[in-house]
Amino acid sequence: MNHSVFEQIRQITLGGTCAHIGLGIGAIFSYLNQSREQSKARLNEFLSLAQHHDIPIVIQLDGEQWWGNRPDLWNWWDPARPGYDPKNRKNVEWSGWGAEHAIKIAWRNWGRQIRVLPPPNFMSPRYRRACHDEMRILVPLILKWWRQLPEDKKHLLIGIKLGWESAIGVNSFYYPNGNAILNRLSENDPKTGLKADQIPDRGVTAIGYAAVTTAGLARSGRLEEAHLAEIVRRHLDDLCALAAELGVPREKLFTHVAGWKDEELLYNAALNEYSCPGWSFYKYASDPAKDKGVQRALRKSDAPYWAAVEWLLRGKDSKAWSNAIERTLSDPKCRYLCIYNWRGIKDNQAAIEAIQEVLAVHKVD
């Protein structure tokens, strides 16, 4: 996040303004992956850049995917590392019914497979307090900045997003007997990856037992898809309730869920009374109306808006890109579309041309 990135985005607009479609920037702040002071400094810099360059923004607050700065929550197994406490088993996910199944490692594939920390137990009271503590610092900073903007600049805050493809066992998944792999060379890790449409284990090893146990949904038997979807719903509902308590209006607050199997129950976890729902779109980026899981959830939603909070069209056909963007934004309740991510887009000439074409179509004379 620096002036040059904002300038690069500004150049795409060709100096024009649009009647009802504009260009903005989204940024992610993983508040458990760095110190509080670092989070505050980065957030304040982003807010200042947005105002200076007059570019609207979406602010994503993440406490799920990256939490490396809180070993006091996740380190239950290594006395030689900071934060060690065997009781931290309760704050990470399990691969079976009981804390003896606490996991030490997980894997993520966002283009390539990497090792990551064990994911949090979303229902752990200590984990929830940690998220709340950071949100109570960061959300008021955002709101103070927004409220002090002149009326003709209030539009610069598109929204605050909570969650990051919130799920269990997908973006941090666990291979069979994964703990035994931790001290081996990573190049020898399994490479089979996920079979995302197989719920609840996603083709690897099911996790989620810690959250389901902590929530009192079950303590034995088969881990159910409905259990995992309900945990994610409660997780996002809790975060959004806090944001609303801190003063975020519903029309400025968005969740982020994804579906890896058509119409899986997880889609509905994006809905709550405090926010507008948001989903990822890859398979259905060309036409979100074809995503039956999203459409089912939208029929249940009473929110003023929804958003394609993570969106990416594969390929380098400019016309396909412009058509897909127009289709996504054609729903008057679609508040925004966030194309992931700038590093991969800035050199995609088809994508840039398509964005410029869409802006030009809606340009104010």
C-alpha positions in Angstrom: 0.0 0.0 0.0 1.7 3.1 -1.2 1.1 6.1 -3.5 2.3 4.3 -6.6 -0.4 1.6 -6.3 -3.1 4.3 -5.9 -1.7 6.1 -8.9 -1.8 3.0 -11.0 -5.4 2.4 -10.1 -6.2 6.1 -10.8 -4.7 5.8 -14.3 -7.2 3.1 -15.2 -10.1 5.6 -14.9 -8.7 7.6 -17.8 -9.6 10.8 -15.9 -13.4 10.1 -16.2 -16.1 9.8 -13.6 -19.1 7.5 -13.7 -22.7 7.9 -12.9 -23.1 4.8 -10.7 -20.0 2.6 -11.3 -16.6 3.6 -10.0 -13.2 2.2 -9.3 -11.9 1.5 -5.8 -9.3 -0.4 -3.8 -9.6 -3.2 -1.3 -7.0 -4.1 1.3 -6.6 -6.8 3.9 -5.5 -6.3 7.5 -4.7 -9.5 9.3 -4.8 -8.2 12.9 -3.6 -11.4 14.6 -0.6 -11.7 12.2 1.2 -8.5 13.4 1.3 -6.2 16.4 -1.6 -3.9 17.2 0.6 -0.9 16.5 1.5 -2.3 13.1 -2.1 -2.9 12.3 -3.1 0.6 13.3 -0.2 2.2 11.4 -1.0 0.3 8.2 -4.7 1.0 8.5 -4.2 4.8 9.1 -1.8 4.9 6.1 -4.5 3.2 3.9 -7.2 5.6 5.0 -4.9 8.6 4.4 -4.0 7.4 0.9 -7.6 6.8 0.0 -8.5 10.4 1.0 -5.5 11.9 -0.7 -6.1 10.1 -4.0 -9.9 10.4 -3.7 -10.3 6.6 -4.3 -13.1 4.6 -2.5 -12.0 1.7 -0.4 -13.0 -1.6 1.1 -11.3 -2.6 4.4 -11.1 -6.3 5.2 -10.4 -7.3 8.8 -9.0 -10.8 9.0 -8.6 -12.9 12.1 -8.9 -16.3 10.4 -6.3 -17.0 7.7 -3.2 -15.5 9.3 -2.6 -15.4 13.0 1.2 -16.0 13.3 1.7 -13.1 15.8 -0.4 -14.9 18.5 1.5 -18.1 19.5 -0.1 -17.5 22.9 -3.2 -18.8 21.3 -2.0 -21.6 19.0 1.3 -23.0 20.3 0.3 -26.0 22.4 3.1 -28.3 21.3 6.5 -26.6 21.2 8.1 -25.5 24.6 11.0 -23.9 22.6 8.8 -21.4 20.9 7.0 -18.3 22.4 3.5 -18.7 23.7 3.7 -22.4 24.6 0.9 -23.6 26.7 -0.7 -27.1 26.4 -4.1 -25.5 27.1 -3.8 -23.9 23.7 -5.1 -27.2 22.3 -8.6 -25.7 23.0 -7.9 -22.8 20.6 -7.0 -24.8 17.5 -9.0 -27.2 15.4 -9.1 -31.0 16.1 -9.2 -34.0 13.7 -11.4 -36.0 16.1 -13.6 -35.8 19.2 -11.2 -34.6 21.9 -8.3 -32.3 22.6 -5.9 -35.2 22.0 -6.7 -34.7 18.3 -5.5 -31.1 18.3 -3.5 -30.3 15.1 -0.1 -28.7 14.8 -0.1 -27.9 11.1 -2.3 -27.3 8.1 -2.0 -26.7 4.4 -3.3 -24.0 2.1 -3.4 -23.9 -1.7 -3.9 -20.4 -3.2 -2.1 -21.2 -6.4 0.5 -23.4 -4.8 0.4 -25.6 -1.7 2.1 -24.2 1.4 2.2 -25.1 5.1 0.3 -22.9 7.5 -0.5 -22.9 11.2 -3.4 -24.9 12.5 -6.6 -23.0 12.0 -8.4 -21.4 15.0 -11.2 -23.0 16.8 -13.8 -20.4 15.9 -15.8 -21.1 19.1 -12.9 -20.8 21.5 -13.6 -18.0 24.0 -10.0 -16.9 24.1 -9.8 -16.7 20.3 -13.1 -14.8 20.1 -11.8 -12.3 22.7 -8.6 -11.8 20.8 -10.6 -11.0 17.6 -12.9 -8.6 19.6 -10.0 -6.9 21.2 -8.4 -6.0 17.9 -11.7 -5.0 16.3 -12.5 -2.7 19.1 -9.3 -0.8 18.2 -9.5 -0.9 14.4 -13.2 -0.4 13.7 -13.4 2.9 15.6 -10.4 4.1 13.7 -12.2 3.5 10.4 -15.5 5.1 11.6 -13.7 8.2 13.0 -12.0 8.7 9.6 -15.3 8.2 7.7 -17.3 10.5 9.9 -14.8 13.3 9.7 -14.9 13.2 5.9 -16.8 16.1 4.2 -20.2 15.0 2.9 -19.0 14.9 -0.7 -16.3 12.4 0.4 -18.4 10.1 2.5 -18.6 7.7 -0.5 -14.9 6.9 0.0 -15.8 4.2 2.5 -17.5 1.5 0.4 -17.5 -0.9 3.3 -15.9 -3.1 6.0 -15.6 -6.8 5.2 -15.4 -9.5 7.9 -14.4 -13.0 7.2 -12.2 -14.4 4.4 -13.8 -17.3 2.6 -14.9 -18.3 6.1 -15.0 -22.1 6.3 -13.6 -25.0 8.1 -11.2 -27.4 6.5 -10.7 -25.7 3.1 -8.2 -22.8 3.2 -6.5 -24.5 6.1 -6.9 -28.2 5.5 -5.3 -31.2 7.2 -3.8 -34.3 5.6 -4.2 -37.7 7.3 -1.8 -38.0 10.2 -0.6 -34.5 9.5 1.0 -33.9 12.9 3.6 -36.6 12.1 4.6 -34.7 8.9 5.4 -31.4 10.8 9.1 -32.2 11.4 9.8 -33.6 7.9 11.0 -31.7 4.9 8.1 -29.8 3.3 9.1 -30.9 -0.2 8.0 -34.4 0.8 4.5 -33.3 1.9 1.5 -35.0 0.3 0.3 -33.2 -2.8 -3.1 -34.8 -3.3 -4.9 -31.5 -2.3 -8.6 -31.1 -1.7 -11.6 -32.7 -3.2 -13.7 -29.7 -2.2 -17.1 -31.2 -3.1 -16.6 -34.0 -0.5 -18.1 -32.7 2.7 -17.1 -32.7 5.6 -13.6 -34.1 5.0 -13.0 -32.3 1.6 -11.1 -35.4 0.5 -8.4 -35.1 3.2 -9.2 -35.3 6.9 -12.2 -33.7 8.5 -11.6 -31.0 11.0 -14.0 -28.9 13.0 -14.5 -31.1 15.9 -13.1 -28.5 18.3 -15.6 -25.8 17.3 -18.5 -28.2 17.2 -17.6 -29.5 20.7 -17.1 -26.0 22.1 -20.4 -24.9 20.7 -22.2 -27.9 22.2 -23.6 -29.1 18.8 -22.1 -32.6 19.2 -19.5 -34.5 21.1 -19.5 -37.8 19.2 -20.7 -39.5 16.1 -20.3 -38.3 12.5 -19.2 -34.7 11.9 -22.1 -33.2 9.9 -22.0 -30.6 7.1 -24.8 -28.7 9.0 -22.5 -28.5 12.1 -19.7 -26.8 10.1 -22.0 -24.4 8.4 -23.6 -23.4 11.7 -20.2 -22.8 13.3 -19.2 -20.4 10.4 -22.6 -18.7 10.7 -22.1 -18.1 14.4 -18.6 -16.9 13.9 -19.6 -14.3 11.3 -22.7 -13.3 13.2 -20.6 -12.6 16.3 -18.1 -10.5 14.5 -20.8 -8.5 12.7 -22.8 -8.0 15.9 -19.7 -6.4 17.4 -19.1 -4.2 14.4 -22.7 -3.1 14.5 -22.4 -2.4 18.2 -19.3 -0.2 17.4 -21.4 1.8 15.0 -21.0 0.3 11.5 -24.2 0.7 9.5 -25.6 -2.5 7.9 -25.1 -1.1 4.4 -21.4 -0.6 5.1 -20.8 -4.1 6.5 -20.1 -7.2 4.5 -19.4 -10.9 5.2 -17.2 -13.2 3.0 -18.2 -16.8 2.5 -17.5 -19.2 -0.4 -19.0 -22.4 -1.7 -16.9 -25.2 -3.1 -19.7 -27.6 -3.8 -22.8 -26.3 -5.6 -25.5 -25.3 -3.2 -23.7 -26.5 -0.1 -25.1 -25.3 3.2 -22.1 -23.0 3.8 -23.5 -20.4 1.4 -26.2 -19.4 3.9 -23.6 -18.7 6.6 -23.0 -15.3 5.0 -26.4 -14.1 6.2 -27.0 -12.3 9.4 -29.1 -9.3 10.6 -26.1 -6.9 11.0 -24.5 -7.1 7.6 -24.8 -7.6 3.8 -23.7 -11.0 2.5 -20.7 -11.5 0.3 -19.3 -14.5 -1.6 -16.3 -15.5 -3.7 -16.9 -16.0 -7.4 -14.5 -18.0 -9.6 -16.5 -20.8 -11.2 -19.4 -18.4 -11.7 -17.5 -15.1 -12.2 -18.9 -14.9 -15.7 -22.5 -14.9 -14.4 -23.2 -15.0 -10.6 -26.9 -15.5 -11.4 -25.9 -19.1 -12.2 -24.6 -19.8 -8.8 -27.5 -21.6 -7.2 -26.0 -21.5 -3.7 -25.7 -17.7 -3.8 -29.1 -17.3 -5.4 -30.7 -19.5 -2.7 -29.1 -17.4 0.0 -30.1 -14.2 -1.6 -33.8 -15.2 -1.6 -33.5 -15.6 2.2 -31.6 -12.3 2.7 -33.3 -9.1 3.8 -30.0 -7.1 3.6 -30.0 -3.9 1.4 -27.1 -5.1 -0.6 -24.8 -8.1 -1.4 -21.3 -8.2 -2.9 -19.0 -10.2 -5.0 -16.4 -9.7 -2.4 -13.8 -11.9 -4.1 -14.1 -12.3 -7.9 -11.8 -13.4 -10.7 -12.4 -14.4 -14.3 -10.0 -16.8 -15.8 -8.6 -16.0 -19.2 -7.4 -13.0 -21.2 -10.4 -12.2 -23.4 -11.3 -8.5 -23.0 -14.9 -8.9 -24.2 -15.5 -11.9 -21.8 -14.1 -9.8 -19.0 -16.3 -6.7 -19.7 -19.4 -8.9 -20.1 -18.7 -10.7 -16.8 -18.2 -7.4 -14.9 -21.4 -6.0 -16.4 -23.4 -9.2 -15.6 -22.2 -9.2 -12.0 -23.0 -5.5 -11.4 -26.3 -5.7 -13.3 -28.1 -6.7 -10.1 -29.0 -3.3 -8.5 -28.4 -4.8 -5.1 -24.8 -5.8 -5.9 -22.9 -3.1 -4.0 -19.4 -3.9 -5.2 -17.2 -6.4 -7.1 -13.6 -6.9 -5.8 -11.2 -8.3 -8.4 -8.5 -10.4 -6.7 -5.6 -9.5 -6.8 -3.8 -6.5 -8.2 -0.5 -8.2 -8.8 -2.1 -10.5 -11.2 -4.4 -7.9 -12.8 -2.1 -5.0 -13.5 -0.3 -6.9 -16.3 -3.5 -8.5 -17.7 -4.2 -6.1 -20.6 -7.5 -7.8 -21.3 -8.7 -7.2 -17.7 -7.5 -3.5 -17.7 -9.2 -2.9 -21.1 -12.4 -4.4 -19.9 -12.5 -2.3 -16.7 -11.9 0.8 -18.8 -14.6 -0.2 -21.2 -17.2 -0.7 -18.4 -16.2 2.7 -16.9 -16.5 4.4 -20.3 -19.9 3.0 -20.9 -21.2 4.5 -17.7 -19.1 7.7 -18.0 -20.7 11.0 -17.1 -20.4 13.5 -20.1 
